[in-house]
Amino acid sequence: MDNPGTASINGSLINVNAYAAPISFTANLGGAFDAATTYSFLGWCVDIFHEITPGTMNLQYSSGALVTDQGGETLTGLQLDKISSLVNYGDYLYGHGGDSDQMAGIQGAIWRVENPTYTITGGNADIETLIGQYATQAATVLPIGAMHTIFDVDGSTQAFAVAGGVPEPGAWALLILGFGGVGAVIRSRRHRGFSSAV
């Protein structure tokens, strides 16, 4: 996304304005798996407590189940169903020409569902309306789909939820080769100005 939408994240540990959009990853399975074959997919931030910088990076990621928010709170089955629904619908919108407000609405709804003790608000009235609409429709009007989660093995950057189409061998390690500026949400270490918390 050339002009990603924004959202504010406010709570006991974070008060930031952030770009809200998925990140487009290009990765390979690395290790004992087919390191020559690359895969492209969208990652939706499920971690408001870490940051990531767009550009070419080599990060080791591993897959796992999303069980807690990244603050350590256990997620309910309903929260997981809603996040899965939003991730899959977000991928559908992205693939069918969804605009930056829609992407920000999906990302904001994921953050709102995952972190109910935080206040997540859209950067404009349209985004705010979409966040509320998507969060309400998730797992009810919007169908639940398969979802994978990828985590940085050293825990220093964000975790992402990925719609069901990502390959998932037993203990895969994704070697992140690079990702474009599809609207990374970069959270400033100083918590000032717009930053990225995808």
Summary of the structure (lengths in Angstrom):
residues: 198
radius of gyration: 15.3
end to end distance: 13.0
largest distance: 48.3
contacts: 696
relative contact order: 0.32
helix: 24%
strand: 32%
